[in-house]
Amino acid sequence: MKDNIILDKSFSFSVRVVNLYKYLCAEKREYVLSKQLLRSGTSIGANINEAQAGQSKADFIAKMAIASKEARESKYWIELLIKTDYLNIDDTHTKSLQNDIEEIIKLLTSIVKSSQGKSNV
């Protein structure tokens, strides 16, 4: 079976977000921002997965565009968690999480743009 980089990266990111959510609830007693990140962060992979079974090229593009929006929202929540001192900007895990979401955003932007270029949508 062929590797699907965006599927793999988004799934790994979802796992990291779930674990971060558990940490923020248990250790920092933070429930609101982390819940928002949990929703958007796990939604990325769900939409990418759904796009794989898209009924048409337009359906595929729409689902990938939603995944892209969710990725940008996730980036926002991560930045807000940093600015409100729930996450430490200097922490290796935080930097890695930021790098992961940046990479996912770039991949999704590229996929959506190239897919739109190949279709008449």
C-alpha positions as CSV (number, residue, x, y, z in Angstrom):
1,M,0.0,0.0,0.0
2,K,1.3,3.4,-0.9
3,D,2.2,5.8,1.9
4,N,0.0,8.9,2.2
5,I,2.1,11.5,3.9
6,I,-0.7,13.9,4.8
7,L,-2.9,11.1,6.2
8,D,0.1,9.9,8.3
9,K,1.1,13.3,9.5
10,S,-2.5,14.4,10.3
11,F,-3.1,11.1,12.3
12,S,0.1,11.6,14.2
13,F,-0.8,15.2,15.0
14,S,-4.2,14.1,16.2
15,V,-2.6,11.6,18.6
16,R,-0.3,14.4,19.9
17,V,-3.3,16.7,20.3
18,V,-5.3,14.1,22.3
19,N,-2.3,13.5,24.6
20,L,-1.8,17.3,25.0
21,Y,-5.5,17.7,25.9
22,K,-5.1,15.0,28.6
23,Y,-2.0,16.7,29.9
24,L,-3.6,20.2,30.0
25,C,-6.7,18.9,31.8
26,A,-4.8,16.9,34.3
27,E,-1.7,19.0,35.0
28,K,-2.8,22.6,34.2
29,R,-6.5,22.3,34.9
30,E,-7.2,24.0,31.6
31,Y,-10.4,22.8,29.8
32,V,-11.7,25.5,27.4
33,L,-8.8,26.3,25.1
34,S,-7.5,22.7,25.1
35,K,-11.0,21.4,24.1
36,Q,-11.0,23.8,21.2
37,L,-7.6,22.5,20.1
38,L,-8.8,18.9,20.6
39,R,-11.8,19.6,18.2
40,S,-9.9,21.3,15.5
41,G,-6.7,19.2,15.8
42,T,-8.5,15.9,15.4
43,S,-10.8,17.3,12.7
44,I,-7.9,17.8,10.4
45,G,-7.2,14.0,9.9
46,A,-10.9,13.2,9.9
47,N,-11.6,15.5,7.0
48,I,-8.5,14.3,5.1
49,N,-9.6,10.7,5.6
50,E,-13.1,11.6,4.4
51,A,-11.6,13.4,1.3
52,Q,-10.0,10.1,0.3
53,A,-13.5,8.7,-0.4
54,G,-14.8,11.9,-2.0
55,Q,-17.6,11.4,-4.5
56,S,-16.0,13.9,-6.9
57,K,-13.0,16.1,-7.4
58,A,-15.0,19.0,-6.0
59,D,-15.9,17.0,-2.9
60,F,-12.2,16.0,-2.4
61,I,-11.2,19.7,-2.7
62,A,-13.9,20.8,-0.3
63,K,-12.9,18.3,2.4
64,M,-9.2,19.1,2.0
65,A,-10.0,22.9,2.2
66,I,-12.0,22.2,5.4
67,A,-8.9,20.3,6.8
68,S,-6.8,23.3,5.9
69,K,-9.1,25.6,7.8
70,E,-9.0,23.3,10.8
71,A,-5.2,23.2,10.7
72,R,-5.1,27.0,10.7
73,E,-7.5,27.1,13.7
74,S,-5.3,24.5,15.5
75,K,-2.3,26.7,14.9
76,Y,-4.3,29.6,16.5
77,W,-5.2,27.6,19.6
78,I,-1.6,26.4,20.0
79,E,-0.4,30.1,19.8
80,L,-3.0,31.1,22.3
81,L,-2.0,28.4,24.7
82,I,1.6,29.6,24.5
83,K,0.7,33.3,25.0
84,T,-1.4,32.4,28.0
85,D,1.4,30.4,29.5
86,Y,-0.2,27.0,29.3
87,L,2.5,25.9,26.9
88,N,6.1,27.0,27.1
89,I,7.5,28.3,23.8
90,D,10.9,27.0,24.6
91,D,9.8,23.5,25.3
92,T,10.9,20.9,22.7
93,H,7.4,19.4,22.5
94,T,5.8,22.8,21.9
95,K,8.3,23.6,19.2
96,S,7.7,20.2,17.6
97,L,4.0,20.7,17.7
98,Q,4.3,24.1,16.0
99,N,6.5,22.6,13.3
100,D,4.1,19.8,12.7
101,I,1.1,22.1,12.3
102,E,3.1,24.4,10.0
103,E,4.1,21.4,7.8
104,I,0.5,20.2,7.7
105,I,-0.8,23.6,6.7
106,K,1.8,23.8,3.9
107,L,1.0,20.3,2.6
108,L,-2.8,21.0,2.7
109,T,-2.4,24.4,1.0
110,S,-0.3,22.7,-1.8
111,I,-2.8,19.9,-2.2
112,V,-5.8,22.2,-2.4
113,K,-4.1,24.6,-4.9
114,S,-2.8,21.8,-7.1
115,S,-6.2,20.0,-7.0
116,Q,-8.0,23.2,-8.0
117,G,-5.5,23.7,-10.8
118,K,-6.3,20.3,-12.2
119,S,-10.0,20.6,-12.1
120,N,-12.7,22.9,-13.5
121,V,-14.1,23.7,-10.1
